[in-house]
Amino acid sequence: MKKFLLAELILSLMVMAAQAAPSFKSRQADLPPDAAAFPDGPNVKVASQNCLACHSADMVLDQPLLPRATWAAEVTKMRNVYKAPISDADAALIVDYLTARHGPN
């Protein structure tokens, strides 16, 4: 008899817990459009492979037109501060790309 009461109590608690559980509804958010890729140019493949792993092309291209020294400092910051795994050779090519495509001419 005690086993029956214990089982009934456990079952009742499980039913009560299921009824008290919150129900979640799926929501959808419309995000602004994002440039999926960098504009074509020399070294775009290297820039895409290294930079788009962490942020969007728009995030980079929304920056003001920056001179080579500033782009070099930004790439260095990504490597040293944020530990982006960019080789020395790729870093130089990325700076070349950013200067050519998004630098003051």
C-alpha distances in whole Angstrom, upper triangle without the diagonal:
4,5,5,6,9,10,11,12,14,15,16,18,20,21,23,24,26,27,29,30,34,36,39,42,45,48,52,55,58,60,64,66,66,69,67,70,73,77,78,81,82,79,76,74,74,73,70,69,69,68,66,63,63,64,66,69,70,69,72,74,73,75,79,81,81,84,84,83,80,79,79,77,74,74,74,72,69,70,70,67,65,65,66,67,70,73,76,78,76,76,80,79,77,79,82,80,79,82,84,81,80,83,86,89
4,5,5,6,9,10,10,12,14,15,16,18,20,21,22,24,26,27,29,32,34,38,41,43,47,50,53,57,58,62,64,64,67,65,68,71,75,77,79,80,77,74,72,72,71,68,67,66,66,64,61,60,62,63,67,67,66,69,72,71,72,76,79,79,81,81,80,78,76,76,75,72,71,71,69,66,67,67,64,62,62,63,64,68,70,74,76,73,73,77,77,74,77,80,78,76,80,81,79,78,81,84,87
4,6,5,6,9,10,11,12,14,15,17,18,20,21,23,24,26,27,31,33,36,39,41,45,48,51,54,56,60,61,62,65,63,66,69,72,74,76,77,74,71,69,69,68,65,64,64,63,61,58,58,59,61,65,65,64,67,69,69,70,74,77,77,79,79,78,75,74,74,72,70,69,69,67,64,65,65,62,60,60,61,62,65,68,71,73,70,71,75,74,72,74,77,75,74,77,79,77,76,78,82,84
4,5,5,6,9,10,11,12,14,15,16,18,20,21,23,24,26,30,31,34,37,40,43,47,50,53,55,59,61,61,64,62,65,68,72,74,76,77,74,71,69,69,68,66,64,64,64,61,58,58,59,61,65,65,64,67,69,68,70,74,77,77,80,79,79,76,74,75,73,70,69,70,67,65,65,66,63,61,61,62,62,66,69,72,74,71,71,75,75,72,75,77,75,74,78,79,76,76,79,82,84
4,5,5,6,9,10,10,12,14,15,16,18,20,21,22,24,28,30,33,36,39,42,46,49,52,54,58,60,61,64,62,65,68,71,73,76,77,74,71,69,69,68,65,64,64,63,61,58,57,59,60,64,64,63,66,68,67,69,73,76,76,79,78,78,75,73,74,72,69,69,69,66,64,65,65,62,60,60,61,62,66,68,72,73,71,71,75,74,72,74,77,75,73,77,78,76,75,78,81,83
4,5,5,6,9,10,11,12,14,15,16,18,20,21,23,26,29,32,35,37,41,44,47,50,52,56,58,58,61,59,62,65,69,71,73,74,71,68,66,66,65,62,61,61,60,58,55,54,56,58,61,61,60,63,66,65,66,70,73,73,76,75,75,72,70,71,69,66,66,66,63,61,61,61,59,56,57,58,59,62,65,68,70,68,68,72,71,69,71,74,72,71,74,76,73,72,75,78,81
4,5,5,6,9,10,11,12,14,15,17,18,20,21,25,27,30,33,35,39,42,45,48,50,54,56,56,59,57,60,63,67,69,71,72,69,66,64,64,63,61,59,59,58,56,53,53,54,56,59,60,59,62,64,63,65,69,71,72,74,74,74,71,69,69,68,65,64,65,62,60,60,60,58,56,56,57,57,61,64,67,69,66,66,70,70,67,69,72,70,69,73,74,71,70,73,76,79
4,5,5,6,9,10,11,12,14,15,17,18,20,24,25,29,32,34,38,41,44,48,50,53,55,56,59,58,61,64,67,69,72,73,70,67,65,65,64,61,60,60,59,57,54,54,55,56,60,60,59,62,64,63,65,69,72,72,75,75,74,71,70,70,69,66,65,66,63,61,61,62,59,57,57,58,59,62,65,69,70,67,68,71,71,68,70,73,71,70,73,74,72,71,74,77,79
4,5,5,6,9,10,11,12,14,15,16,18,22,24,28,31,34,37,40,43,47,48,52,54,55,58,57,60,63,66,68,71,72,69,66,64,64,63,60,59,59,58,56,53,52,53,55,58,58,57,60,63,62,63,67,70,70,73,73,72,69,68,68,67,64,63,64,61,59,60,60,57,55,55,56,57,61,64,67,69,66,66,70,69,66,69,72,69,68,72,73,70,69,72,75,78
4,5,5,6,9,10,11,12,14,15,17,20,22,25,29,31,34,38,41,44,46,50,52,52,55,54,57,59,63,65,67,68,65,63,61,61,60,57,55,55,55,52,50,49,50,52,55,55,54,57,60,59,61,64,67,67,70,70,69,66,65,65,64,61,60,61,58,56,56,57,54,51,52,53,54,57,60,64,65,62,63,66,66,63,66,68,66,65,68,70,67,66,69,72,75
4,5,5,6,9,10,11,12,14,15,19,21,24,27,30,33,36,39,43,45,48,50,51,54,53,56,59,62,64,67,68,65,62,60,60,59,56,55,55,54,52,49,49,50,51,55,55,54,57,59,58,60,64,67,67,70,70,70,67,65,66,64,61,60,61,59,56,57,57,55,52,53,53,54,58,61,64,65,62,63,66,66,63,65,68,66,65,68,69,67,66,69,72,75
4,5,5,6,9,10,11,12,14,18,20,23,26,29,32,36,39,42,44,48,50,51,54,53,56,59,62,65,67,69,66,63,61,61,60,57,56,56,55,53,50,49,50,52,55,55,54,57,59,58,60,64,67,67,70,70,70,67,65,66,64,61,61,62,59,57,58,58,55,53,54,54,55,59,62,65,67,64,64,67,67,64,66,69,66,65,69,70,67,66,69,72,75
4,5,5,6,9,10,10,12,16,18,22,25,28,31,34,37,41,42,46,48,49,52,51,54,57,60,63,65,66,63,61,59,59,58,55,54,53,52,50,48,47,48,49,53,52,51,55,57,56,57,61,64,64,67,67,67,64,62,63,61,58,58,59,56,53,55,55,52,49,50,51,52,56,59,62,64,61,61,65,64,61,63,66,64,62,66,67,65,63,66,69,72
4,5,5,6,9,10,11,14,16,19,23,25,28,32,35,38,40,44,46,47,49,48,51,54,57,60,62,63,61,58,56,56,55,52,51,51,50,47,45,44,45,46,50,50,49,52,54,54,55,59,62,62,65,65,65,62,60,61,59,56,56,57,54,51,52,53,50,47,48,49,50,53,56,60,61,58,58,62,61,59,61,64,61,60,64,65,62,61,64,67,70
4,5,5,6,9,10,14,15,18,21,24,27,31,34,38,40,43,45,46,50,48,52,55,58,60,63,64,62,59,57,57,56,53,52,52,51,48,46,45,46,47,51,50,50,53,55,54,56,59,62,63,66,66,66,63,61,62,61,57,57,58,55,53,54,55,52,49,50,50,52,55,58,61,63,60,60,63,63,60,62,65,62,61,64,66,63,62,65,67,70
4,5,5,6,9,12,14,18,21,24,27,31,33,37,39,43,45,46,49,48,52,55,58,60,63,64,62,59,57,57,56,53,52,52,51,48,46,45,46,47,50,50,49,52,54,53,55,58,61,62,65,65,65,62,60,62,60,57,57,58,55,52,54,54,51,48,50,50,52,55,58,61,63,60,60,63,63,60,62,64,62,60,64,65,62,61,64,67,70
4,5,5,6,10,12,16,19,22,25,28,31,35,36,40,42,43,46,45,49,51,55,57,60,61,58,55,54,54,52,50,49,49,47,45,43,41,42,43,47,47,46,49,51,50,52,55,58,59,62,62,62,58,57,58,56,53,53,54,51,49,50,50,47,45,46,46,48,51,54,58,59,56,56,60,59,56,58,61,59,57,60,62,59,58,61,63,66
4,5,5,9,10,13,17,19,22,26,29,33,35,38,40,41,45,43,47,50,53,55,58,59,57,54,52,52,51,48,47,47,46,43,41,40,41,42,46,45,45,48,50,49,51,54,57,58,61,61,61,58,56,57,56,52,52,53,51,48,49,50,47,44,46,46,47,50,54,57,58,55,55,59,58,55,57,60,57,56,59,61,58,57,60,62,65
4,6,8,10,13,16,19,22,26,29,32,35,38,41,42,45,44,48,51,54,56,59,61,58,55,54,54,53,50,49,49,48,45,43,42,42,43,47,46,45,49,51,49,51,55,58,59,62,62,62,59,57,59,57,54,54,55,52,50,51,52,49,46,48,48,49,52,56,59,60,57,57,60,60,56,59,61,59,57,60,62,59,57,60,63,66
4,6,9,13,16,19,22,25,28,31,33,37,40,41,44,43,47,50,53,55,58,60,57,54,53,53,51,49,48,48,46,44,42,40,41,42,45,44,44,47,49,47,49,53,56,57,60,60,60,57,55,57,55,52,52,53,50,48,49,50,47,44,46,46,48,51,54,57,59,56,55,59,58,55,57,60,57,55,59,60,57,56,59,61,64
4,6,10,13,16,19,22,25,29,30,34,36,38,41,40,43,46,49,52,54,56,54,50,49,49,48,45,44,44,43,40,38,37,37,38,42,41,40,44,46,44,46,50,53,54,57,57,57,54,52,53,52,48,49,50,47,44,46,46,44,41,42,42,44,47,51,54,55,52,52,55,54,51,53,56,54,52,55,57,54,52,55,58,61
4,6,10,13,15,19,21,25,27,31,33,35,38,37,41,44,47,49,52,54,51,48,47,47,45,43,42,42,40,38,36,35,35,36,39,38,37,41,43,41,43,47,50,51,54,54,54,51,49,51,50,46,46,48,45,42,44,45,42,39,41,41,43,45,49,52,53,50,50,53,52,49,51,54,51,49,53,54,51,50,53,55,58
4,7,10,13,16,19,23,25,29,31,33,36,35,39,42,45,47,50,52,50,46,45,46,44,41,41,41,39,36,35,34,34,34,37,37,36,40,41,40,42,46,49,50,53,54,54,50,49,50,49,46,46,47,44,42,44,45,42,39,41,40,42,45,48,51,52,49,49,52,51,48,50,52,50,48,52,53,49,48,51,54,57
4,7,9,13,16,19,21,25,27,29,32,31,35,38,41,43,46,48,46,43,42,42,40,37,37,38,36,33,31,30,30,30,34,33,33,36,38,36,39,42,45,46,50,50,50,47,45,47,46,42,42,44,41,39,41,42,39,36,38,37,39,42,45,48,49,46,45,49,48,44,46,49,46,44,48,49,46,45,48,50,53
4,6,10,13,16,19,23,25,27,30,30,33,36,39,42,45,47,45,41,40,41,39,36,37,37,35,32,31,30,29,29,32,31,31,35,36,35,37,41,44,45,48,49,50,46,44,46,45,42,42,44,41,38,41,42,39,36,38,37,39,41,45,48,49,45,45,48,47,43,46,48,45,43,47,47,44,43,46,49,51
4,7,10,14,16,20,22,23,27,26,30,33,35,38,41,43,41,38,37,38,36,33,33,34,32,28,28,27,26,26,29,28,28,32,33,32,35,38,41,42,45,46,47,44,41,43,43,39,39,41,39,36,38,40,37,34,35,34,36,38,42,45,45,42,42,45,43,40,42,44,41,40,43,44,41,40,43,46,48
4,7,10,13,16,19,21,24,24,27,30,33,36,39,41,39,36,35,36,34,31,32,32,30,27,26,25,24,24,27,25,26,29,30,29,32,35,38,39,43,43,44,41,39,41,40,37,37,39,37,34,37,38,35,32,34,33,35,37,41,43,44,40,40,43,42,38,40,42,39,37,41,41,38,37,40,43,45
4,7,10,13,15,17,21,20,24,27,30,32,36,38,36,33,32,34,31,28,29,30,28,24,24,23,22,21,23,22,23,26,27,26,29,32,35,37,40,41,42,39,36,39,38,34,35,37,35,32,35,37,34,31,33,32,34,35,39,41,42,38,38,41,39,36,38,39,36,35,38,38,35,34,37,40,42
4,6,10,12,14,18,18,22,25,27,30,33,36,34,31,31,32,29,26,28,28,25,22,23,21,19,18,21,19,20,23,24,22,26,29,31,33,37,38,39,35,33,36,35,32,32,35,32,30,33,34,32,29,31,30,32,33,37,39,40,36,35,38,36,33,35,37,33,32,35,35,32,31,34,36,39
4,7,9,12,15,16,20,22,24,27,31,33,32,29,29,30,28,25,27,27,24,21,22,21,19,17,19,17,18,22,21,20,24,26,29,31,35,36,37,34,32,35,34,30,31,34,32,29,32,34,32,29,31,29,32,33,36,38,38,35,34,37,35,31,33,35,31,30,33,33,29,28,32,34,36
4,6,9,12,13,17,19,21,25,28,30,29,25,26,27,24,22,23,24,21,18,19,18,15,13,15,13,14,18,18,17,20,23,25,27,31,32,33,30,28,31,30,27,27,30,28,26,29,31,29,26,28,26,29,29,33,35,35,31,31,33,31,28,29,31,28,26,29,29,26,25,28,30,33
4,6,10,12,15,17,19,22,25,28,27,23,24,26,23,20,23,23,20,17,19,18,15,12,13,11,12,16,15,14,17,20,22,25,28,30,31,28,26,29,29,25,26,29,27,25,28,30,28,26,28,26,29,29,32,34,34,30,29,31,30,26,27,29,26,24,26,27,23,22,25,27,29
4,7,9,12,14,16,19,22,25,24,21,22,23,20,18,21,21,18,16,18,17,14,11,11,9,12,15,14,13,17,20,21,24,27,28,30,27,25,28,28,25,25,28,27,25,28,30,29,26,28,25,27,27,31,32,32,28,28,30,27,24,26,27,23,22,25,24,21,20,23,26,28
4,6,9,11,13,16,19,22,21,17,18,20,17,14,17,18,15,12,15,14,11,7,8,6,9,11,11,11,14,17,19,21,24,25,27,24,22,24,25,21,22,25,24,21,24,27,25,23,25,22,24,24,27,29,28,24,24,26,24,20,22,23,20,18,21,21,18,17,21,23,25
4,5,7,9,12,15,18,17,14,15,17,14,12,15,16,13,11,14,14,11,7,6,6,9,10,9,11,14,16,17,19,22,23,25,23,20,23,24,20,20,24,23,20,23,26,25,23,24,21,23,22,25,26,26,22,22,23,21,18,20,20,17,15,19,18,15,15,18,21,23
4,7,10,12,15,18,16,13,13,15,13,10,12,14,12,9,12,13,10,7,6,8,11,12,12,13,16,19,20,21,24,24,26,24,21,23,24,21,20,24,23,20,22,26,25,22,23,20,21,20,23,25,24,21,21,23,20,17,20,20,17,16,20,19,16,17,20,23,25
4,6,9,11,14,13,9,10,12,10,7,10,12,10,8,12,13,11,8,6,8,11,11,10,13,15,18,18,19,21,21,24,22,18,21,22,19,18,22,22,19,21,24,24,21,22,19,20,18,21,23,21,18,18,20,17,14,17,17,13,13,17,16,13,14,18,21,22
4,6,9,11,10,7,9,11,8,7,11,12,10,9,13,14,12,9,6,8,11,9,8,12,13,15,15,16,18,18,20,19,15,18,20,17,16,20,20,18,20,23,23,21,22,18,19,17,20,21,19,16,16,17,14,12,14,14,10,10,13,12,9,10,14,17,18
4,7,10,11,7,10,12,10,10,13,15,13,13,16,18,15,12,9,11,13,11,10,13,15,16,15,16,18,18,21,20,17,19,21,19,18,22,23,21,23,26,26,24,25,22,22,20,22,23,21,18,18,18,15,13,15,14,10,10,13,11,8,10,13,16,16
4,7,9,6,9,11,10,10,13,15,15,14,18,19,18,15,12,14,17,14,13,16,18,19,17,18,19,19,22,21,18,20,23,21,19,23,24,22,24,27,28,26,26,23,23,20,21,22,20,17,18,17,14,13,15,13,10,11,13,11,9,12,15,17,17
4,6,5,9,11,10,11,14,15,15,16,19,21,19,17,14,16,18,15,14,18,18,19,16,17,17,16,20,20,16,18,21,20,18,21,23,22,23,26,27,26,26,22,22,19,20,20,17,15,16,15,11,11,13,10,7,10,11,8,7,11,13,16,15
4,6,8,9,10,11,13,15,15,16,19,21,20,19,16,18,20,17,16,20,20,20,18,18,17,15,19,19,16,17,20,19,17,20,22,21,21,25,26,25,25,21,21,18,18,17,14,12,14,12,9,10,11,8,6,10,11,8,9,13,14,17,16
4,5,5,6,9,10,11,12,14,16,18,18,17,14,17,18,15,16,19,19,20,18,17,17,15,18,18,15,15,18,17,14,17,20,18,18,22,23,22,21,18,17,14,14,14,11,9,11,10,6,7,9,8,6,9,11,10,10,13,15,18,18
4,5,5,6,9,10,10,11,14,16,15,14,11,14,16,13,13,17,17,19,17,17,18,16,19,19,15,16,19,17,15,18,20,17,18,22,23,21,21,17,17,14,16,16,14,11,12,12,9,8,11,10,6,9,12,10,9,12,15,18,18
4,5,5,6,9,10,10,12,15,15,14,12,16,17,15,16,19,20,22,20,20,21,19,21,21,17,18,21,18,16,19,21,18,18,22,23,21,20,16,16,13,14,16,13,10,12,13,10,9,13,12,10,12,15,14,13,16,18,22,22
4,5,5,6,8,10,12,14,14,14,13,17,17,14,16,19,19,21,20,19,19,17,19,19,15,15,18,16,13,15,17,15,15,18,20,18,17,13,12,10,11,12,10,6,9,10,7,7,10,11,9,11,14,14,14,15,18,21,22
4,6,5,6,8,10,12,11,11,10,13,13,11,12,16,15,18,17,16,17,15,17,16,12,13,15,13,10,14,15,13,13,17,18,16,16,12,12,10,12,13,12,8,9,10,8,5,9,10,7,8,12,12,11,12,15,19,20
4,6,5,5,8,10,10,9,8,12,13,11,12,16,16,19,18,18,20,18,20,19,15,16,18,16,13,17,17,14,15,19,20,17,17,13,13,12,14,16,15,11,12,14,11,9,12,13,10,11,15,15,13,14,17,21,22
4,6,6,7,10,11,12,11,15,15,14,16,19,19,22,22,21,22,20,22,21,17,17,19,17,14,16,17,14,14,18,19,16,15,11,11,10,12,14,13,10,12,14,12,10,14,15,13,14,17,18,16,18,20,24,25
4,6,6,8,10,11,11,15,14,12,15,18,18,20,20,19,20,18,19,18,14,14,16,13,10,13,14,10,10,14,15,13,12,8,8,7,9,12,12,8,9,12,11,8,12,14,12,13,16,17,16,17,19,23,24
4,5,6,6,8,8,11,10,9,12,14,14,17,17,17,18,17,18,16,13,14,15,11,9,12,13,9,11,14,14,12,12,9,10,9,12,14,14,11,10,13,12,9,11,14,12,11,15,16,15,14,17,21,23
4,5,5,6,7,10,10,9,12,14,15,19,19,19,21,20,21,19,16,17,18,15,13,16,16,12,14,17,17,14,14,11,12,12,15,18,18,14,14,17,15,12,15,17,14,13,17,18,16,16,19,23,25
4,6,8,10,13,12,12,15,17,18,21,22,22,24,22,23,21,18,19,19,16,14,16,16,12,13,16,16,12,12,9,10,11,15,17,18,14,15,18,17,14,17,19,17,16,20,21,19,19,22,26,28
4,7,10,12,10,11,14,15,16,20,21,20,22,21,22,19,17,18,17,14,13,15,13,10,12,14,13,10,11,8,11,12,16,18,19,16,15,18,18,15,17,19,18,16,20,22,20,19,21,25,27
4,7,8,7,8,11,12,13,17,18,18,21,20,21,18,16,17,17,14,13,16,14,11,14,16,15,12,14,11,14,14,18,20,21,17,16,19,18,15,16,19,17,15,18,20,17,16,19,23,25
4,5,5,7,9,10,12,16,17,18,21,21,22,19,16,19,19,15,15,18,17,14,17,20,18,16,17,15,17,17,20,22,22,18,18,20,18,15,17,19,16,14,18,19,16,15,18,21,24
4,5,5,6,8,10,14,14,15,18,18,20,18,15,17,18,15,14,18,17,15,17,20,20,17,19,16,18,17,20,21,21,17,16,18,16,13,15,16,13,11,15,15,12,12,15,18,20
4,5,5,6,9,12,13,15,18,19,21,18,15,19,19,16,16,20,18,16,20,22,21,19,21,18,21,20,23,24,24,20,19,21,19,16,17,18,15,13,16,16,13,12,15,18,20
4,6,5,7,11,13,14,17,18,19,16,14,17,16,13,14,17,15,13,17,19,18,16,18,16,19,18,21,22,23,19,18,20,19,15,16,18,15,13,16,17,14,12,15,18,21
4,6,6,9,10,11,14,14,16,13,10,13,14,10,11,15,14,12,15,18,17,15,17,15,18,16,19,20,20,17,15,16,15,12,12,14,12,9,12,14,11,9,12,15,17
4,5,8,8,10,14,15,17,14,12,15,16,13,14,18,17,16,19,21,21,19,21,18,21,19,22,22,22,19,17,18,17,13,13,15,12,9,11,12,9,7,10,13,15
4,7,9,11,15,16,18,15,13,17,17,14,16,19,18,17,20,22,21,20,22,20,23,22,25,25,25,22,20,21,20,16,16,18,15,12,14,15,12,10,12,14,17
4,7,8,12,13,15,11,10,14,14,11,13,16,15,15,18,20,19,18,21,19,22,20,23,23,23,21,18,19,19,15,14,16,14,11,12,14,12,8,10,12,15
4,6,10,12,14,11,11,14,14,13,15,18,17,17,21,22,21,21,24,22,25,23,25,24,25,22,20,20,20,17,15,16,15,11,11,13,12,8,8,9,13
4,7,10,12,10,9,13,14,13,15,18,18,18,21,23,22,22,24,22,25,22,24,23,23,21,18,18,17,15,13,13,13,9,8,10,9,5,5,5,9
4,7,8,6,6,10,11,10,12,15,15,16,18,20,20,20,22,20,23,20,22,20,21,19,16,15,16,13,11,12,12,8,7,10,10,7,5,6,10
4,6,5,6,9,10,11,13,14,16,17,19,20,21,22,23,21,23,20,21,19,19,18,15,14,15,13,10,11,12,9,6,9,11,8,5,6,9
4,5,5,6,9,10,11,12,14,15,17,18,19,20,21,19,21,18,18,16,16,15,12,10,12,11,7,8,10,8,5,9,11,10,7,9,11
4,6,5,6,9,10,10,12,14,15,16,17,19,20,19,20,18,18,16,16,16,13,11,14,12,9,11,13,11,9,13,14,13,10,12,14
4,5,5,6,9,10,10,12,14,15,16,17,18,17,20,17,18,17,18,17,13,13,15,12,9,12,13,10,9,13,14,11,9,11,14
4,5,5,6,9,10,11,12,14,15,15,17,15,17,14,16,14,15,13,10,10,11,9,6,9,10,7,7,11,11,9,8,11,14
4,5,5,6,9,10,11,12,14,15,15,14,15,13,13,11,13,12,8,8,10,9,6,9,11,9,9,13,14,13,12,14,16
4,6,5,6,9,10,10,11,13,14,14,16,14,15,13,15,14,10,11,14,12,9,13,14,12,12,16,17,15,14,16,19
4,5,5,6,9,10,10,11,12,11,14,12,14,14,15,14,10,12,13,10,9,13,13,10,12,15,15,13,13,16,19
4,5,5,6,9,10,10,11,9,11,9,11,10,12,10,7,9,10,8,7,11,11,10,12,15,15,14,14,17,20
4,5,5,6,8,9,10,9,11,9,11,10,12,11,8,10,13,11,10,13,15,13,14,18,18,17,17,20,22
4,5,5,5,7,8,9,12,11,13,13,16,14,11,13,16,13,12,16,17,15,16,20,20,18,18,21,24
4,6,6,5,6,6,9,9,12,12,15,13,10,13,14,12,12,16,16,14,16,19,19,17,18,21,24
4,6,6,5,5,6,6,9,10,13,11,9,12,14,12,13,16,17,16,18,21,21,20,20,24,26
4,6,5,7,9,10,12,12,15,14,12,15,17,15,15,19,20,18,20,23,24,22,22,25,28
4,6,8,11,12,15,15,18,17,14,17,19,17,17,21,21,19,21,24,24,22,23,26,29
4,6,9,11,14,15,18,16,14,17,19,16,17,21,20,19,21,24,23,22,23,26,29
4,6,8,11,13,16,14,13,16,18,16,17,20,20,19,22,25,24,23,24,28,30
4,6,9,11,14,11,10,14,15,13,14,18,17,17,19,22,21,21,22,26,28
4,7,10,12,10,10,14,14,13,15,18,18,18,21,23,22,22,24,27,29
4,7,8,6,6,10,10,9,12,14,14,15,17,19,19,20,21,24,26
4,5,5,6,9,10,10,12,14,15,16,18,20,21,21,22,25,27
4,6,5,6,9,10,11,13,14,15,17,19,20,21,21,24,25
4,5,5,7,9,10,11,13,15,16,17,19,20,20,23,24
4,5,5,6,9,10,10,12,14,15,16,17,18,22,23
4,5,5,6,9,10,11,12,14,15,16,16,19,21
4,5,5,6,9,10,11,12,14,15,15,18,19
4,5,5,6,9,10,11,12,14,14,17,18
4,5,5,6,8,10,10,11,12,16,17
4,5,5,6,8,10,10,10,13,15
4,6,5,6,9,10,10,13,13
4,5,5,6,8,9,13,13
4,5,5,5,7,10,12
4,6,5,4,8,9
4,6,6,8,8
4,6,9,9
4,7,9
4,6
4
